Amino acid sequence: MTKLIFLGPPGAGKGTQGKIVADRHRIPHISTGDILREAISNQTPLGIKAKTYMDKGDLVPDDLILELISERLQAEDAKDGWVLDGFPRNVSQADFLSNLLEKLDQKCNGVINLDVPDQVLMKRLLGRGRKDDNEETIANRLHVYREQTAPLIDYYQQHHLLKTVNGNRQLEEVSQELEAIFNA
Ligand code: AMP
């Protein structure tokens, strides 16, 4: 059963690679960023609250995210596996997830840390053209990543779940390595 977390800075390829793995294994690709962007475009109360944080490149407060992820992981289609992309983003979210999975009698099988140098990230993100992909917001998102999300690398290493993959390669090379890891 595939229950995977994709970790890595913005622009590392979590969305692209996460979707490929999810499609291959016929399990949902759960991206908190996608859920929030959808909420913004539908102008839901969640979207309205999240928008100011996202526009600045700051993390949305945990209380807006935790309930959402708890419901999403208990949905029928997530019973047999999932790929998490963009969650957890800090240690308190990771602790919440670990308690939730214990409660649901589920286990995460691995955390993929996609490693890409900063200069490459900046170039990729500027080329992507999303609303929060301007130079100032990107710089803040990379800063937020280093401060709040990167500590999860040690966190999951200590839980013996971490696998670091060089994400600074062609899309196919990265996805082939990921598949080899799952088939090993
Ligand atoms: P992403 O699509 O994962 O790059 O996320 C885009 C933006 O959504 C981030 O810059 C945050 O503002 C927000 N976001 C996504 N996931 C989370 C999360 N797990 N916790 C807090 N904020 C999040």
Residues whose N, C-alpha, C, O or C-beta is under 5 A from the ligand:
A	BS01	AMP	P10 T32 G33 D34 L36 Y53 M54 G57 D58 L59 V60 I65 D85 G86 F87 P88 R89
